[in-house]
């Protein structure tokens, strides 16, 4: 897929509007290098107008020798002969005006034709991972964990991540991130048999930190019209272009959540240190066992984990039979960040929540990042497997 590089988020958004669904944006050449090191299937890089001519030409020169199958396109504000000559000498495939969407689209088409000729029509195999953040009880900080985890997984644009708000009645992802989406999952209702990458791309909202968000419907009565089949189709379609799909679930075992868990590779369980919540989480773990959900791929997060409450991490591990993967103490800074619409990992990277979530992200990303060149793991469930699970669930 195409990658656009520009430090101005508005420029990135404008350029992406003229690019195919699934295209990605990063803020600097350094982040581009990190992205390309983990993605061998890219065929074109678009260097935006806010980058200096010198930066752009040097980037073209480097990619010409290190990644000859990747075309570079310069999107410039001014097209002069001296720049064109330097760009062509450095190996750029095209130079277009940054506001000329038609010229950019045509340049992308030529770049793809070259990629197919050099690499073959299939290109490299895309590998993705679906992570569900779940708690059977509301008010434990599940959405806060999901938002910050998704942002940590982007690694400042080096990975393509989508955060899905599957709390279809009372989802708070958008307001937590101070986003104002024009579309949500509601616009996909009825498209179970027609959903594709292009369609779902139109429903996503971009966060300034390279994270894409599929927002929950604005009204709770929409929830009943989101079918389990649509949930499954959405997740599988997102798998096609995203490295990670993080799902912020509703605090319940409804049909939509159970379907999402059927498609999940990893589950992050969030709990607080109070007896009612721990009781509910234990029931959730037993339900996961009965339905064979993410067995061996579950991660426990203790939120508001203060020693003064009389229950410590060791006791929780004994109750739940799980190792604690992250422990986060109570903090007014977390609530303040949420109220300000700026996730802690962005506003305060040194905060203890930020550190805990980054460590969790590393643990979740390790296998996938380390095996991008290997055969795709058998994580995506087949239709038959999903039907079998749903049958066991009904029983």
Secondary structure as UniProt FT lines:
FT   STRAND          3..5
FT   HELIX           9..16
FT   TURN            17..18
FT   TURN            21..22
FT   STRAND          24..26
FT   HELIX           29..38
FT   STRAND          44..47
FT   TURN            49..50
FT   HELIX           53..66
FT   TURN            68..69
FT   STRAND          71..76
FT   HELIX           81..90
FT   STRAND          94..97
FT   TURN            98..99
FT   HELIX           101..119
FT   TURN            121..122
FT   STRAND          129..134
FT   HELIX           142..154
FT   TURN            155..158
FT   STRAND          161..166
FT   TURN            168..170
FT   HELIX           173..176
FT   TURN            177..178
FT   HELIX           185..188
FT   TURN            189..190
FT   TURN            192..194
FT   HELIX           197..201
FT   TURN            202..203
FT   STRAND          205..206
FT   TURN            208..209
FT   STRAND          211..214
FT   HELIX           220..225
FT   HELIX           228..239
FT   TURN            240..241
FT   STRAND          244..249
FT   HELIX           255..262
FT   STRAND          266..271
FT   HELIX           275..291
FT   TURN            295..296
FT   STRAND          298..303
FT   HELIX           307..309
FT   HELIX           313..320
FT   STRAND          324..328
FT   HELIX           332..340
FT   HELIX           344..347
FT   TURN            349..350
FT   HELIX           352..370
FT   TURN            371..373
FT   TURN            378..379
FT   HELIX           383..394
//
